[in-house]
């Protein structure tokens, strides 16, 4: 296939295919206006793939009525047509049950049942990815998804997933979509955001390509002026150009004059040109095409025949003539045809009067219900009946509206079964709009609950709660407390302060009418209320309701209800004083959820999160590390974004605490992406807070202050913590006046109210900010608040801010209380060494060196130099620039790192003596509580500074200096 004017784009796609065959696959996107040549370019790549022995699988989005995952169902069907059962079974592999849920015909072919309906669909997406990978192993694989601007939400989410998953595969996924499609704006925005290996935006063809096309069509060389005129008329749009080229060929054949002013009666659009062609066809052919256009861009011949009430053979004859006119062509599916371009279908459809559209849409729905297309597709029936209702010019027929709503409900049920939650939500909304006032309150309530569940599963939590509230209003009116309880329990465990007031109101009302209701239901409502109270700053309510929820759960004797109650009870044990209670709750959940079902794995995951949070609180980074392994295993088992996000966040926090600062930021970015995929509206703010904790050591990038910025009116404990982080970032960037302005927005320390579970973090952050900004009265008050909590640590959920002693010691130093500062900073330093918390070790050592320098006694100065030696080595290795600068400033006070008699620092003297004793770098690191890399760097510095070549020479140097009494 020759692609005049598209050579550069064709080469780019061929390059992407070549890289995919080398194991560097992924997604490539081709976008542009309608008729610009996206499909032609994809077909050309398909021909290149065929010459290289690479299979091509093709799927298309359709503009209405397709079932969920329709483009992907076509892809799987295409593979089913080309391989035998043995190969197909091997390619679907362990994900067969998931794939069958989205592609029912696969189950019919292989005799497989869909897997049980779980709570997540990442397994379904993984099953698709694994299927494509297996199909590509021997030959590579090209998958083309065309017209994706019309795809359902589930199909788009799958494309997003594969953008991340196929990068190391032999699969090239080419997605093509219109870049400007008003009705599909959200889909286009989602496709624009997909991770791709290449992105091609098609524009109009150059005038040279227009000249070539016109000359080829007319059989003679046309003038440059004519080519330029047509180029201006068409904007280089290939479809418009091909229609004009067809018209030119007809005029030349008919002997009509063709000059520089051709065409003299200019057809304004592609549609106008198509209408001219349509007008030359017989009435029976136009009738068939009108019916086909109502069905869609691709259509079943049997359905169209039933719509126009002619035998199938007569319908095929009419379509053959339409094909000869260049309007339709055969589809890859038997018994189906399609318009050669969606714009042609749109042009044919635009000729239909409203009354004829209504008649044909109803005829299409009747034909589909009668089974003319072999398999009834509720979504298609619903769409046709809904369109007939919408287009009707003589008012809405209530019977037809309710019938359309009923089919929309059937289609929504099917979409939920296929895990296509976005599509299910759209269909439920359609049903609600169609039914209007003609649907009774009970049915409308149930439909709203279905909408709420679909929205909740898709991550649209605010919209889900809104639907729950509307359903509750109707449940109240029809006297159905059971439905009221359902409305209160659709959205659970999200911890969103903005949604909590509505969830609290719904739970309270449901409990009030279910005073003697089933214990299991009451327990879940009480658990819901406990969480809502927590995020309304009512800790007493959380304590009471969580205790009552647990009591009701014990009465119910239901394991899952008991676990929900235990999770609610955990909310009441957030305070540091109740850490042991949290560990007991975690142990109990792990005992109850000891299996490997999805629910058990999920429950166990959260129990391990609780344990990790307690270990952070107690400064046991070693035990946090132990928890990460089971957390990662369970997150990998379920592949749910929210679980992955929490596991990654904890891993990032630990990496930062241990000094792997760059790695921490990378893992933190991955956590943010996972939080965003899980529907967390606060993902960006949380990530900015985490970045702030790493920037404390790695340095504050200028964009962080922008990411942390809050409006002046933002209030509440979470806003206060965000404001403190913002102030710290501003101070770290040298913008002290702005930092002080934000700090002053906080309430005075004496009346500053924080929930129990935020106090350690809040007090610690505020103390650090007060020290940085020299707000000394606040420093004194905050030390008094934190002093009883020595031995505990701040953070662990969003970030980790280190031992209380480190903050209190810095505060005491700011107040000139040097003895108290020394005691606390020494404790922080000891902990840092024990737990290999190297950034905190640097901070504690530098702060303590500053205290010893202020005392300025001979022993103090010597101790300060030793501390600075240790801090500088680690800070240099970790690129903690601000701390290396502090070290240099302190050196000007305490003196150089080593005496003139020795070229080695105090730490290097220690390392040299251990080398002389025959210790390896690993043993040296263990002895001095260093990383092995730091120990290796010390040994290399010793060799360089002493001009030696090996460790034996270091041992000899140590021995000679010991004999001379120069070292101990």
Secondary structure, DSSP 8 states (H G I E B T S, - for coil): ---TT-HHHHHHHHHHHHHHHTT--EEEEEEESTTSSHHHHHHHHHHHHHHTT-EEEEEE--SSS--TTHHHHHHHHHHHTTS-HHHHHHHHGGGHHHHHHH-HHHHHHHT-------S--HHHHHHHHHHHHHHHTTT-EEEEEE-GGG--HHHHHHHHHHHHHSTTSSEEEEEEEES--GGGHHHHHHHHTS--SEEEE-----HHHHHHHHHHHHTS---HHHHHHHHHHHTT-HHHHHHHHHHHHHHHHTT----TT-SSS---SHHHHHHHHHHTS-HHHHHHHHHHHHH-SEEEHHHHHHHHT--HHHHHHHHHHHHHTTSEEE-SSTTEEEESSHHHHHHHHHTS-HHHHHHHHHHHHHHHHTTTTSS--HHHHHHHHHHHHHH-TT---HHHHHHHHHHHHHHHHHHHHTT-HHHHHHHHHHHHHHHGGGS-HHHHHHHHHHHHHHHHHHT-HHHHHHHHHHHHHHHHHHT-HHHHHHHHHSS-S---HHHHHHHHHHHHHHHHH-TTS-HHHHHHHHHHHHHHHHTTT-HHHHHHHHHHHHHHHHHHT-HHHHHHHHHHHHHTT-SGGGHHHHHHHHHHHHHHT-S-SHHHHHHHHHHHHHHHHHHHHTT-HHHHHHHHHHHHHHHHHH--HHHHHHHHHHHHHHHHHHT-HHHHHHHHHHHHHHHHHTT-TTHHHHHHHHHHHHHHHH---HHHHHHH---TT--SHHHHHHHHHHHHHHHHTT-HHHHHHHHHTS--GGG----HHHHHHHHHHHHHHHHHHT-HHHHHHHHHHHHTTTT-EEESSS-EEEEHHHHHHHHHHHTT-HHHHHHHHHHHHHHHHHTT-HHHHHHHHHHHHHHHHHH--HHHHHHHHHHHHHHHHHHHHTT-HHHHHHHHHHHHHH--SS-TT-SS-HHHHHHHHHHHTT--HHHHHHHHT--HHHHHHHHHHHHHHHT--SHHHHHHHHHHHHHTTS--
